[in-house]
Structures are given as C-alpha cells and as structure tokens.
C-alpha cells in the first residue's frame, strides 16, 4: 500500500508540474573539490589535462537557475511553443554568466574576469579590441549584449557544416513523442523502483525512491526502443551490451512534497562512481515559482561579423586561450 500511495503522489505531483506553462528551478551540485578530483583521476586523464584545483573548486560551488516558459502546458509543448528561456550560473561570489532567449534575440552577460581567473586562461583586455568593436567591450565589462538568434544559429550551422553542404536542421523532439517517453518512464518506475515515505516537522512529506542504476536504465531503454524511429537524427539509443559495464549500485532519490506539490529533489550519485575517494557527489533540484523571463534593458546588439572578427581576433592573440578553453569544456563535461 505504501508503494502504491507514494508512487501515486509522485505521479500526481509531476502531472501538476507538467500542466504549468512556466517552470523555474535551481540546480546545485552537491559535491566538493576533493570528490571531483578523485572522479576525474579515475577517468585516467592525459598528462596535463587533469582537473585543476581551481576548476574543481569552481564546479563544486556552481548553482544553475533555470526558467522555461511556453504558450502551452509544458507537457504539450514542442520546440516552437517555447517563448522564453533563462539560465544563470552563479557561485558564492556572485553571478558568473547569464543567458536568456526571448523573442528574436539571445541575451548574454558574463563576469569574464572571474571566469578567466578561475579557469586559468588569459582574458583579452578592452585595449586589445579594435575601435569599432564597441559592443564587444561591453562583453568584457560584464554588460548585457544581445544577438539575433536566427543569425547566430545560421552562422553556427555554416561553420560546422562541410564546405558546400546545406546546414542540417536542429534535432527536435515532438510533444507526442515526449509524452510517450514519459509514459514509458512511469511504467519502468512502477516496476523497478522501491518507495518509502516519511513526514517532516514542517508539514512536508519525503518520498524516497531507490533502484539499481543499470537495471533501471536497461529496462527504460527497453521500453522506449519501439519509439526509436520517432527520435531526432543523432539520438542513438545504447544497446544492452553497451550498458553491461554500467554500475548497478542502488541509487536513491529523495522527493520533497508540500501540500502535494513537488518542492525539491535530491539524488546521491556517489555510489555510481565506484571509487571510495568520491565521498560526496549528488544533485539537488529546488523548484521555484514560475517566472516570466524578461529582456534586460539597455542590451547592446552585436552582429556575428563583429563577434567573429573583433572578438575572435583578440582571443586568437591571447596566447594559449583556445587550448585552455577546450580543456575547460572537456573537464566540465
């Protein structure tokens, strides 16, 4: 009875969330630099590509704030239904970077100096930019800038495409396919996950869900294989053989409900590392009231020629910048 009741409560909470047209949440990495470095070391990085203390400290302290807004309920939304998105990355010292997509424009601002210092790569100086690159000076000064989203996507596609080839459309996942994937996930959870409930003093309810990782993933993929033809190009599903070496340790997720509404989810992933030195490795998602992403006032518009010409040249002149940036992206992934 407890299993059925807990599963039903979670199902209802997620259904209510899916009916919202705007969802906001915060994602924290519940970890520490020592655990991240131990996890990195177990992946056997090449000499010189090990996770540095500075990067491990930056990643362990990051918080991601996300808002998504649609014209329709989230559960029924396809790519064209979304009208606003905002992502902010911050740490204990303040905001590191922020990104918003609203209307025809993508808005950006970053604390370039803080990122450069933490990541150990040189940051171009304002004096390194040509006189006509006024907008790019705003980037280095941490001010808001905006870029035409279609122009940015077109340029990115052209740069990634082979010479003379037509840029391929971005892969999309239709609303119907999303719904069928969610139904497959529900069936898998009902079969493979053990639930327990407990009450808190503040009136909230905790539901813990525990399942062996490899079994859960394998069963879920088995459920969705019939949907493979409906998935966007490039979304290849791993085979059971691919998953045979995945850890099968039990993973527990803790869901907090207040008045039936989902308020927080925390997941402990340390056991999946299969490394005794990884003491703390988890994710915490805190739900927030749905907000409406707004375009920041006074943003300076940039065009792609200005970005590729002025800023690109300045970055190329900064010795070692590109190599350090690639190393950061690999470590962050």
Residue pairs with C-beta under 8 A, 6 or more apart in sequence:
2 195
2 196
2 197
3 194
3 195
5 197
6 195
6 196
6 197
6 207
6 209
7 189
7 190
7 193
7 195
9 197
9 205
9 207
9 257
9 260
10 195
10 207
10 209
10 255
10 257
10 262
11 186
12 260
13 255
13 257
13 260
13 261
13 262
14 262
15 75
16 260
16 261
16 262
17 23
17 74
17 261
17 262
17 287
18 73
18 74
18 75
18 182
19 73
19 74
19 75
20 73
20 74
20 290
21 69
21 70
21 71
21 72
21 73
21 74
21 290
22 67
22 68
22 69
22 70
22 290
22 291
22 292
23 67
23 68
23 74
23 287
23 290
24 65
24 66
24 67
24 68
24 287
24 288
24 289
24 290
24 291
25 65
25 66
25 285
25 286
25 287
25 288
26 63
26 64
26 65
26 66
26 285
26 286
26 288
27 63
27 64
27 65
27 66
27 283
27 284
27 285
28 62
28 63
28 64
28 283
28 284
28 285
28 286
29 59
29 60
29 61
29 62
29 282
29 283
30 266
30 280
30 281
30 282
30 283
30 284
31 59
31 60
31 280
31 281
31 282
32 60
32 279
32 280
33 53
33 56
33 57
33 60
34 56
34 277
34 279
35 60
35 270
35 273
35 277
35 278
35 279
35 280
35 281
36 51
36 56
36 59
36 60
36 281
37 50
37 51
37 53
37 56
38 273
38 275
38 277
38 278
39 273
39 275
39 278
39 281
40 50
40 51
40 56
40 331
41 50
41 277
42 273
42 274
42 275
42 278
45 51
49 327
49 330
49 331
51 331
52 120
54 117
54 118
54 119
54 120
55 118
55 119
55 120
55 328
55 331
55 332
57 118
58 91
58 118
58 119
59 331
59 332
61 91
61 92
62 89
62 90
62 91
62 96
63 89
63 90
63 91
64 87
64 88
64 89
65 86
65 87
65 88
65 89
65 90
65 288
66 85
66 86
66 87
67 84
67 85
67 86
67 290
67 291
67 293
68 74
68 82
68 84
68 85
69 82
69 83
69 84
69 85
69 290
69 291
69 292
69 293
70 77
70 81
70 82
70 83
71 77
71 81
71 82
71 83
72 81
75 175
75 178
75 179
75 182
76 175
76 179
77 175
78 172
78 173
78 174
78 175
79 172
79 173
81 175
83 102
83 103
84 100
84 101
84 102
84 292
84 293
85 100
85 101
85 102
85 293
86 98
86 99
86 100
86 101
86 291
86 293
87 98
87 99
87 100
88 95
88 97
88 98
88 99
89 95
89 96
89 97
89 98
90 96
93 114
94 111
94 114
95 111
96 110
96 111
96 114
96 115
97 108
97 109
97 110
97 111
97 115
98 107
98 108
98 109
98 110
99 106
99 107
99 108
100 106
100 107
100 108
100 293
100 294
100 295
100 296
101 107
101 149
101 293
102 293
102 294
102 295
103 295
104 148
104 149
104 150
105 146
105 147
105 148
105 149
105 295
105 299
105 301
106 146
106 147
106 148
106 149
106 152
107 144
107 145
107 146
107 295
107 296
107 299
108 139
108 144
108 145
108 146
108 147
109 139
109 142
109 143
109 144
109 145
109 296
110 139
110 142
111 142
112 123
112 139
112 140
112 142
113 123
113 142
115 123
116 122
116 123
119 324
119 325
119 328
120 324
121 318
121 320
121 321
121 324
121 325
121 328
122 318
122 319
122 320
122 321
123 140
123 318
124 140
124 311
124 314
124 315
124 317
124 318
124 321
125 140
126 137
126 140
126 141
128 314
128 317
128 318
129 136
129 137
129 140
129 310
129 311
129 314
130 310
130 313
132 306
132 310
133 306
133 309
133 310
133 311
133 314
134 300
135 145
135 300
135 301
135 302
135 306
136 302
136 306
136 307
136 310
136 311
136 314
138 144
138 145
138 300
139 145
139 302
139 311
143 299
143 300
144 296
144 298
144 299
144 300
145 299
145 300
145 301
145 302
146 295
146 299
146 300
146 301
146 302
147 301
147 302
147 303
147 304
147 307
148 301
148 303
151 303
151 304
152 304
153 170
154 167
155 304
155 308
157 167
157 168
158 167
160 167
161 167
161 168
168 233
171 232
171 233
171 234
171 235
172 232
173 231
173 232
174 230
176 230
177 227
177 230
177 231
180 224
180 227
180 230
181 224
181 227
184 220
184 223
184 224
184 227
185 220
185 223
187 223
188 216
188 219
188 220
188 223
189 209
189 211
191 219
192 211
192 212
192 215
192 216
192 219
193 209
193 210
193 211
193 216
194 209
194 210
194 211
195 207
195 208
195 209
196 207
196 208
196 210
197 205
197 206
197 207
197 208
198 205
198 206
198 208
199 205
199 206
200 206
200 256
203 258
203 259
204 256
204 257
204 258
204 263
205 256
205 257
205 258
206 254
206 255
206 256
206 257
207 254
207 255
207 257
208 252
208 253
208 254
208 255
209 252
209 253
209 255
210 250
210 251
210 252
210 253
211 250
211 251
212 248
212 249
212 250
212 251
213 246
213 247
213 248
213 249
213 250
213 251
213 272
214 243
214 246
214 247
214 248
215 248
216 251
217 243
217 246
218 240
218 243
221 237
221 238
221 240
221 243
222 240
224 237
225 237
228 237
231 237
247 271
247 272
247 274
249 271
249 272
249 274
250 271
251 267
251 268
251 269
251 271
251 272
252 267
252 268
253 265
253 266
253 267
254 264
254 265
254 266
254 267
255 262
255 264
255 265
256 262
256 263
256 264
256 265
257 263
261 287
262 287
263 286
263 287
264 284
264 285
264 286
264 287
265 284
265 285
266 282
266 283
266 284
266 285
267 282
267 283
267 284
268 281
268 282
269 281
269 282
269 283
270 278
270 279
270 280
270 281
270 282
272 281
273 281
315 321
315 322
316 322
